[in-house]
């Protein structure tokens, strides 16, 4: 009986805290209505939360126009605890310390390659210690850490099955983390956690069905269905890079650039845009970049820059790229029927050139098209998503 009572009490306490977190400033009476819990129970639980410094009261109730006293307002104490989020990329590792509201209180980054062989996780631990000291954060208030990695990750076992950019194959991430960090750690694929970040704090807030598409060197996606991250039977859901958007080109003509390189990223990924633009320039000896293209592959960013100034070659290349991305989005949206599709990654730093045409094509072919939005969190989507991963997975009163 005691266990059941405690369980009910804990659930009610989570409800009350969640209500304050979402709707503060809020009164005890308003909490009772929203949470559907009796006023005396709410009052007891609020008093406990105030003692635990998770909630604070602000101001003294003022007289209302009817002469009665206005209720004292309650606020969620976002600074009660902190969480570490780390976004491990093939080029850079970004680490943040966030409060419970997703406000970044400290951040640092370092180049991945420097520490791949000497211990990446140990370097992250050093970065965290330095951030804690520099910002005078109480180490006891760090609840734990979420991490994103660029590869297929068996989240249940904490094993990174394959992360080519890190040279990791069946890397025991969580087992290693337990030896290094004094707090619990959770890990998932980097695009999955970016999807969580956008749903928590970004352009997918309050949406239960979300598709996050990241277009960088490669192309991947994170899928949230009915408020739950969908990982697939072998943790490889969302590998949009393998989608075929041109049957004719696939039929005997497509050869992967390297092992397991997908078709869509070979025609619309960041590296592919540079390669296609270079090839197009080499077909025009009178082009201003012809000599440069003969010497080296032009970067994708150059295609966007020239397209803005009206370069016909660059515009033609981007038109093809937009077409492939649009067909990929149409196929994915037809299958998943998300409320919103968030577009992120390096290529969408040029969203102003891509989004209008993408919307036009997608709306033309889908009977009930989802909203198409660019990532609101940008470069912080991964690190904040890692914080969100921890808050979702770890059993605490703050669980979201």
N, C-alpha and C positions, 0 to 999 in steps of 0.2 A: 504493500500500500504506500509506504513512504517513497519508494522509487517512483511510483506512478505520479504521486503528488509533486515530487521534485521535477519530474519531466514536464508536467503541465505548467508548473511555475516557471521553469526555464523557457518554455515555448512562449508563455505570456510576456516574460521579460524581454525576449528577443523581439516580440511584436511591438511592445512599447518603445523599445530603443529604436527599432526600425521606423516607427511612426514619427518619433522625434527627429530622427536623422533625415527623413524625407520631407517633413512638413514644418520644421522649426523656423521661426518661433511658434510654439503651440502650447496651449494650456492643458492641464490635466483633464478637464471636462471634454475638450475636443479630442484628446487621445482616446478616452472611454468610448466616444461615439465612433471614431474611425476604426479603432481596433476591436470594437464590440466586446469590451471587457468592463466589468463593473467599476464604478468610480472608486470604491474603497480599495479594490485590488490594484488599480492603476496608481493610486496614491502611495501604497506600500512599495510597489515596484519602483516608482520614480524616486522615492526616498533612498532606496538601495542604490540606484544608479547614480544619484548625487553623491552618496558616500564613497562610491567607487570612482568618482570623478569622471564618469563617462557622460554625465549630463550636468549642466549648470543652470541656475535661475538667474534671470537678468531683470533688474529693476524691481520696484515695489508696485503692486497693483494700484493703478490710478482710478479715480472716480469716473464712472461712465456718465453719459448725458442723462441717464435715468436716476443717477444718484448713488447707485451701487458701486462697489469696488471692482475694477477690471481684474481679471485673473492674472496671476504671475505667469510670465512666459518662460518656457523651457527651451534650451538649446543643446544640440549635440556637441560634445567636446571632441572635435576632430584631432586635437593635439594629444589626446590621452595616450595613444600608441602610434607606432610607426611601422612601415613595411618597406622592405627592399625590393626593387624590381630591376632585373638585369636583362638587357636585350643583347644576346650574343650573335654578332654577325660575322660573316667571312672577312670583312674588312675592319670593323670597329666593334668594340664592346662598350655599351652605354649602361651605366648603373645609376639608379636614383634612390633616394630615400623619400618616401611619400607619407603624408599623414593619412588618417582614416577617410578623409574626404577626397583623396586623390590630388591634393596640393603638393607639388614637388618642393621639398625643403632643402634638398642637396642633390647635386648631380656631378658625375665625372665620366670620362671616357678614355679609352686607350686603344691603340692599334692591335688587332687580334694577332697578327703574325709574330709580333715580338715575344709572345708568351705561349704560343701553341705547343712548343716542345718543352718549355720549362714549367708548365703548370698554369693553365688558364684560370681554374677555380681559385687557386691560391692567390693569384693577382687580384681577382675580384674581391677576395676577403681583405686584402691589404687596402684596396680602394674604399671598401665599406668602413674599415677602421679609421682611415684618414678623414672620411666624410663625417663620421660620428664625432671625432675629436674637434675638427675644424668648426663644426656647427653646434658644439656643446650639447649633443643629444645624449640622453641617458641610455646606455646600452641595454638596460633592463626593459626599456620601453619598445625595443625592436621585437615585434611578434614573429617575424620570419621573412622568407624570401620566395618570390616567384621568378622563374627564368624562362626565356624563350630561346630556342636554338634553331638554326636553319637546316632542319632535316626531319625525317620521320622519327617520331618519338613514341615509345611504348610508355604512356603516362602511368599506367598501373604499376609497372615494375621500375620506372625511372631509368629506362635504358634508351639511349639515342641509337636507333637501329642503323641509321646512315646519315651522316652530314658531310658530304664531299668537300665543302669549302673549309671544313675544320679537320679533315682527314680522320674523322671519327667513324668507326664501324663497331656496332654493338658496345658503345661506350657506356659504362655503368655510372651515369651522371649522379644519381641520388646516393648511391653507395659511396662515391668519392666525396660528395657534398657533406655527408654525415661525419666524415673524418675531419672536415675543415671548418664547417660553420656551427656555431653554438645554438642555432635555432632551426626549426623545420623548413625544408625547401621543397618546392614543387616545380616541375618542368613540363613544357609542352612545345610544340612546333611554333615558330615565330609568327607565322601568319594567323594561326589559331588565336594566339594571345593578342594580336593586334585587333582581331575581331571582338574579343572580350573588352578590350580597352575602349573601342568605339561605342560598344553597347553600354558600357558603364558611364562614360563621360563625354562621348563625342556625338557624331551625327547619327548614331543608331540608338541613342538613348530612348528608353521606353518602348523599344521594338523587340518583339519576341522571335521574329524570323528574319535573320540577317545573313547576307553574303558579303564578305570582305574580300575584294580582289586586289592583290598586290602585284604590280607590274614593275619589275626592276630588271636586272640582268635576266632573271627567269620570271615565270608567272606561277603564282599559287593562290589559294583562297582558303579562308576560314569560314565554316558553316555553322550557324546557330539555328536550331530548329526547336520551336516551342520552348525557348529560353535555355536550351541545353546545347552545349558544344557537340557537334556531330563529328566523330573522329574516324568512323569506318571500321570494318572488320579487322583490318591490319594497320590501323592508325594512319592510313594514307588517303583519307577522304580529302577532297578539295584540290587534288593535283590537276588543276585546270590546264597546266602546261601541255598535257598530252592530248588535249582536245583537237580534233581535226576540223578545220574551217574551209578546206579546199580539197575536195575528193580528187580532182584531176591532178593536182600537184602531188598528192600523196601517192597516186597510182604509179609506183615505180620510179618516181623522181625525187622523193624525199629521203635524204641520207642524214641521220643525226650528226650534229657537229661533234658531239662526244657521247659516250655511253649513256643511255637513258635520257637523252635530251629530247624533249617533247616537240611536237609539231608547232603548236601555237606560239611557244616562246621562241621558236626558230624563225618566225615571221613577224612577231610583234613584241618581243622582249627588247630591253634596252640595247643589248649588244647587237641584236638582229637589226634594229633600226639603223645603227651605225654602219653595219655591213651592207645593207640594202642601199643606203644613201651613197656609200663609197662606190658600189657597183654601178649605180645610176650615173654618177659623175664621170666615171671612167668611160661610159658610153657616149660622153659628150666632150670631145677634145677642146671645145671652145669655152667650157665652163671655167669660172675663175678659180675653182679648187682642183682642177684637173691634175696639175703637177703634184699638189699635196696628196691627192688620193693615190697617185702612182707610188708615192714614197711610203705612205702609212694609211691604215684604216681610219677613216674619219669617225669621230664620236657621234653618238645619237643626238647629244645636246646641240651639235652644230646644225643638224637637220631642222630642229625646232627653231633655232635662232634665225636661220636663213628663211624658213617658211614665214616667219613673222614679217620679214622684209619683202615678201612676195616672190621669193625664188621658186620658179616653176618646178624644177627638179625635186626640191625638198618637199613642196606641196604635194606632188604626185606620190612620193614615197609615203608621206604621212596619211594620205587618203587611203592607200592600201592597208596600212597598219590599222587605221581606224576601222576599216571594213572588217578585218580579221577579229579585232577586239570586240566589235559590235556583235558579230556572229557568235563568238564565244559567250558573251553576256546573254544573248538571246537563248542559246541552248541551255545554259545553266539556269536562267530564270524560268524557262519552260518546265524544267524538271523540279526545281526547288520552290518556286513561287514565293520568294522572299518579299517582305514588306519594303525593304530598302537594300540597295547594293552600294557599298562603300568602296570607293576606288582609291588605292594608295600606292606607295612605292615610288621610286625615283622618276619613272616616266610621267607620273601624274603631278609632278612639280610644274609641268606644262599643261595643266588641266584646262586652261583657258582656250587652248588650241584643240583639245580633244573632246571635251564634254558636250558642247552644243551639237556637234555632228553625231556623236555617239547616241545622245538622247533622241535625235531625229530618226536614226535608223532603228533603234530599239523600239521606240513608240510606234513605228510603222509596221513592225512585224509581230508585236505582242498584243493580244487582245486586252490584257490587264497588266500593263507594264509597271514594274516597281519604281520607287524613287531612285534616281541615280545621284549620288552625292560624293564629293571628294572628302577624304579623311580630314576630320577636324583636328585631330591630335597630331597629325604630321609625323615628324621625327620622334615624337614621344609616345606614339601609339603602342610600340612594342614594350617599352619599359613600364608604362602605365597599365598596359594589358597584363604584364607579369604580376603587378600588384593586384589587379583584379582576379587573376588566376588564384593567388593565395587566398584572397578574401572569399572566393567561391569554394575552394577545396578544403580549407582548414576549418575544423569544427570549433568555432568560437561564437560568441554572442554577436559578433560583427558580421557574420556570414551574409553574403549578398546573393 
